[in-house]
C-alpha cells in the first residue's frame, strides 16, 4: 500500500494513507493544487494530477444535500447561505439575455457564479490567492465548478474547466476577428456585428446545463432575476435603441 506525503506550510508531512489524504482535501486542509507524492522516492505532483485521487474525490456519494455551509468554510459572522448550488437559471435565459444585452450578461453570469464560490470559501480565498485569482476569474470559475465537491456529490462534471476556458477565449477572439473581416468586406453592418458578438455564450451552455442537472436532482428552483439582470437588459436594449433607431433618425434629420 502506497504511503502518501504532502506539503503544508513549507513542510513535508506524512506518511499518511490515501484515505487520510482524501480527508485532508475534503476538509480544505489541502487544495487540488497542493503538492503530494505517493512515495518519497517518487516525484511530487499536484493533487489534480493524480487520477486515482480525483476519482475518489469526485465519486458520487449517497450523502444528503446540506443547504447550510459549515462555519469553518466561511466567516463566522457571515449569514449561513441556503438555496441553490451555483447560479441556477434556464439555458434559454442565458442565451436570450446574452443576445439582448449584447454579451454583457455573460459577465454578470461570471459574477454570480463567483459569488457562490466566494461565499463558500471566503476566508481561505482572501488569505491565499485573491489578487491573482481575480486576474483569471473565468478560468477559476470553470475550474471551481468542475471540481466542486457539492456538485460532484450529486453528479460528476462531464467537461474540462481548462478546456471550457480556452474554448471561450478562442471563440471570443474568433468572433472578433470574423466581425472585423465582415466589416471590411460588407461595409458597416452593425446589426450583423452585434448578432455575432454574443455567440460565445454557446460555450457556457455545457457548464450551465451541468449546474442545472445537479440543482434539478436536489429539487431546487431557478434563481429569480436580480438587479444585475435588469441592468444588463437596460444597457443592452439602450445601446441597441441608440444605435439602430436614434442614430439613423439623427443622421436623416441632419441630411435634410
C-alpha positions as CSV (number, residue, x, y, z in Angstrom):
1,X,0.0,0.0,0.0
2,X,1.4,3.4,-1.0
3,X,2.3,5.9,1.7
4,X,1.4,9.4,0.8
5,X,3.3,12.6,1.8
6,X,2.1,16.2,1.4
7,X,3.5,19.7,1.6
8,X,1.9,22.1,4.0
9,X,3.2,25.5,5.2
10,X,6.5,24.7,3.5
11,X,7.0,21.4,5.4
12,X,6.8,17.8,4.3
13,X,4.3,15.8,6.3
14,X,3.4,12.1,6.3
15,X,3.3,9.3,5.7
16,X,-0.5,9.1,5.6
17,X,-2.9,6.7,3.9
18,X,-4.7,7.6,0.8
19,X,-8.0,7.9,2.7
20,X,-6.4,10.2,5.2
21,X,-5.1,12.3,2.3
22,X,-8.6,12.4,0.8
23,X,-10.0,13.6,4.1
24,X,-7.5,16.4,4.3
25,X,-8.6,17.6,0.9
26,X,-12.2,17.3,1.7
27,X,-11.7,19.4,4.8
28,X,-9.9,22.0,2.8
29,X,-6.6,21.5,4.6
30,X,-5.2,20.7,1.2
31,X,-6.2,22.1,-2.2
32,X,-6.3,20.5,-5.6
33,X,-3.1,22.4,-6.4
34,X,-1.3,21.3,-3.3
35,X,1.8,19.1,-3.9
36,X,1.7,15.4,-2.8
37,X,3.6,12.2,-3.6
38,X,2.9,8.6,-3.2
39,X,6.4,7.8,-2.1
40,X,9.4,9.8,-1.0
41,X,11.4,8.4,-3.9
42,X,8.8,9.5,-6.4
43,X,8.2,12.9,-8.0
44,X,6.0,15.5,-6.3
45,X,2.8,16.4,-8.3
46,X,-0.3,18.5,-7.7
47,X,-3.4,16.6,-6.3
48,X,-5.3,17.2,-9.6
49,X,-2.5,15.4,-11.5
50,X,-3.3,12.1,-9.7
51,X,-6.3,10.4,-11.5
52,X,-6.7,8.0,-8.6
53,X,-7.2,10.9,-6.1
54,X,-9.6,12.7,-8.4
55,X,-11.6,9.5,-8.8
56,X,-12.0,9.2,-5.1
57,X,-12.7,12.9,-4.5
58,X,-15.4,13.2,-7.1
59,X,-17.1,9.9,-6.7
60,X,-20.9,10.4,-6.2
61,X,-22.0,9.7,-2.7
62,X,-25.3,8.9,-1.0
63,X,-24.9,11.8,1.5
64,X,-27.9,14.1,1.7
65,X,-27.5,17.6,0.4
66,X,-26.9,20.2,3.1
67,X,-28.2,23.7,2.3
68,X,-26.2,25.4,5.0
69,X,-22.4,25.7,4.9
70,X,-20.4,24.7,8.0
71,X,-18.9,27.6,9.9
72,X,-15.3,26.6,9.2
73,X,-15.9,27.2,5.5
74,X,-16.7,30.9,5.8
75,X,-16.6,33.9,8.0
76,X,-18.3,33.1,11.3
77,X,-20.1,36.5,11.2
78,X,-21.5,35.8,7.7
79,X,-25.1,34.6,7.5
80,X,-25.5,30.9,6.5
81,X,-26.3,30.5,2.8
82,X,-29.2,28.4,1.8
83,X,-30.6,27.6,-1.6
84,X,-29.1,26.6,-5.0
85,X,-25.7,25.3,-5.8
86,X,-24.2,28.0,-8.0
87,X,-26.2,30.2,-10.3
88,X,-29.3,28.1,-11.4
89,X,-31.1,29.6,-14.4
90,X,-32.7,28.2,-17.5
91,X,-30.5,27.8,-20.6
92,X,-33.0,29.9,-22.5
93,X,-32.5,32.8,-20.1
94,X,-28.7,32.6,-20.5
95,X,-29.0,32.7,-24.3
96,X,-31.7,35.3,-24.7
97,X,-30.2,37.7,-22.1
98,X,-26.8,37.4,-23.7
99,X,-28.2,38.4,-27.0
100,X,-30.4,41.2,-25.7
101,X,-27.6,42.6,-23.5
102,X,-25.1,42.4,-26.4
103,X,-22.9,39.9,-24.5
104,X,-22.9,41.8,-21.2
105,X,-25.0,39.2,-19.4
106,X,-22.1,36.7,-19.7
107,X,-20.0,38.8,-17.3
108,X,-23.0,39.1,-14.9
109,X,-23.2,35.3,-15.1
110,X,-19.5,35.0,-14.2
111,X,-20.1,37.3,-11.3
112,X,-23.0,35.3,-10.0
113,X,-21.1,32.0,-10.2
114,X,-18.1,33.6,-8.4
115,X,-20.4,35.0,-5.8
116,X,-21.4,31.5,-4.8
117,X,-17.8,30.2,-4.6
118,X,-16.6,33.4,-2.8
119,X,-19.2,33.0,-0.1
120,X,-18.4,29.3,0.4
121,X,-14.6,29.8,0.6
122,X,-14.3,33.5,1.5
123,X,-11.8,33.3,4.3
124,X,-9.4,30.8,2.6
125,X,-9.7,32.7,-0.7
126,X,-8.8,36.1,0.9
127,X,-6.0,34.6,2.8
128,X,-4.3,32.9,-0.1
129,X,-4.5,34.0,-3.7
130,X,-7.3,36.5,-4.1
131,X,-5.5,39.1,-6.3
132,X,-4.1,36.5,-8.7
133,X,-7.4,34.7,-8.9
134,X,-9.2,37.8,-9.9
135,X,-6.9,38.2,-12.9
136,X,-8.0,34.9,-14.3
137,X,-11.6,34.9,-12.9
138,X,-13.2,32.9,-15.8
139,X,-10.5,30.2,-15.5
140,X,-11.0,30.0,-11.8
141,X,-14.8,29.8,-12.1
142,X,-14.8,27.0,-14.7
143,X,-12.2,25.0,-12.6
144,X,-14.2,25.6,-9.4
145,X,-17.4,24.3,-11.0
146,X,-15.8,21.2,-12.5
147,X,-14.2,20.2,-9.2
148,X,-16.8,21.5,-6.7
149,X,-17.4,18.8,-4.0
150,X,-21.1,19.8,-3.6
151,X,-21.8,19.4,-7.3
152,X,-19.8,16.2,-7.6
153,X,-21.6,14.6,-4.7
154,X,-24.7,14.6,-6.9
155,X,-23.1,14.2,-10.4
156,X,-19.6,14.3,-11.7
157,X,-18.8,17.1,-14.1
158,X,-18.6,16.0,-17.8
159,X,-16.5,18.8,-19.0
160,X,-13.0,20.2,-18.5
161,X,-12.8,23.6,-16.8
162,X,-9.5,24.4,-18.5
163,X,-10.9,23.3,-21.9
164,X,-14.0,25.4,-21.5
165,X,-11.9,28.5,-20.5
166,X,-9.6,28.3,-23.6
167,X,-12.6,27.5,-25.8
168,X,-14.4,30.6,-24.5
169,X,-11.3,32.7,-25.2
170,X,-10.8,31.2,-28.7
171,X,-14.4,31.6,-29.7
172,X,-14.5,35.2,-28.4
173,X,-11.3,36.0,-30.3
174,X,-12.6,34.2,-33.4
175,X,-15.8,36.2,-33.4
176,X,-13.9,39.4,-33.0
177,X,-11.7,38.6,-36.0
178,X,-14.7,37.5,-38.0
179,X,-16.6,40.7,-37.4
180,X,-13.6,42.7,-38.4
181,X,-13.3,40.8,-41.7
182,X,-17.0,41.1,-42.4
183,X,-16.9,44.8,-41.7
184,X,-14.2,45.2,-44.3
185,X,-16.0,43.0,-46.9
186,X,-19.6,44.1,-46.4
187,X,-19.0,47.6,-45.1
188,X,-20.6,48.9,-41.9
189,X,-23.2,46.4,-40.8
190,X,-23.7,46.9,-37.1
191,X,-26.7,44.7,-36.7
192,X,-24.8,41.7,-38.0
193,X,-21.8,42.5,-35.8
194,X,-24.0,42.7,-32.7
195,X,-25.7,39.4,-33.6
196,X,-22.3,37.7,-33.9
197,X,-20.9,39.4,-30.7
198,X,-22.9,37.2,-28.3
199,X,-22.4,33.8,-29.9
200,X,-19.6,32.8,-27.4
201,X,-22.4,32.2,-24.9
202,X,-22.8,28.8,-26.5
203,X,-19.5,27.8,-24.8
204,X,-21.1,28.4,-21.4
205,X,-24.1,26.1,-22.1
206,X,-22.4,22.8,-21.0
207,X,-21.4,24.4,-17.7
208,X,-24.9,25.8,-17.1
209,X,-26.5,22.5,-18.1
210,X,-24.4,20.7,-15.5
211,X,-25.3,23.1,-12.8
212,X,-29.0,22.8,-13.8
213,X,-28.9,19.0,-13.7
214,X,-27.5,19.0,-10.2
215,X,-30.0,21.5,-8.9
216,X,-32.9,19.7,-10.5
217,X,-31.9,16.5,-8.7
218,X,-31.8,18.5,-5.5
219,X,-35.3,19.8,-6.2
220,X,-34.1,23.4,-6.2
221,X,-35.9,26.2,-8.1
222,X,-34.5,28.7,-10.6
223,X,-32.8,31.8,-9.2
224,X,-35.1,34.8,-9.8
225,X,-33.8,37.8,-11.9
226,X,-31.9,40.2,-9.8
227,X,-30.9,43.9,-10.2
228,X,-27.9,42.9,-12.3
229,X,-30.2,41.0,-14.7
230,X,-32.2,44.2,-15.4
231,X,-29.2,46.4,-15.6
232,X,-27.8,44.2,-18.3
233,X,-31.1,44.3,-20.1
234,X,-31.4,48.1,-19.9
235,X,-27.8,48.7,-21.1
236,X,-28.2,46.2,-24.0
237,X,-31.5,47.4,-25.2
238,X,-30.5,51.0,-24.6
239,X,-27.4,50.6,-26.8
240,X,-29.5,48.8,-29.5
241,X,-32.0,51.6,-29.5
242,X,-29.4,54.4,-29.7
243,X,-27.5,52.6,-32.4
244,X,-30.3,51.4,-34.7
245,X,-33.1,53.8,-34.0
246,X,-31.9,57.1,-32.8
247,X,-28.7,57.3,-34.8
248,X,-30.4,56.7,-38.2
249,X,-33.1,59.2,-37.4
250,X,-30.5,61.8,-36.3
251,X,-28.4,61.1,-39.5
252,X,-31.6,61.6,-41.7
253,X,-32.5,64.8,-39.9
254,X,-29.1,66.3,-40.4
255,X,-29.1,65.3,-44.0
256,X,-32.2,67.3,-44.8
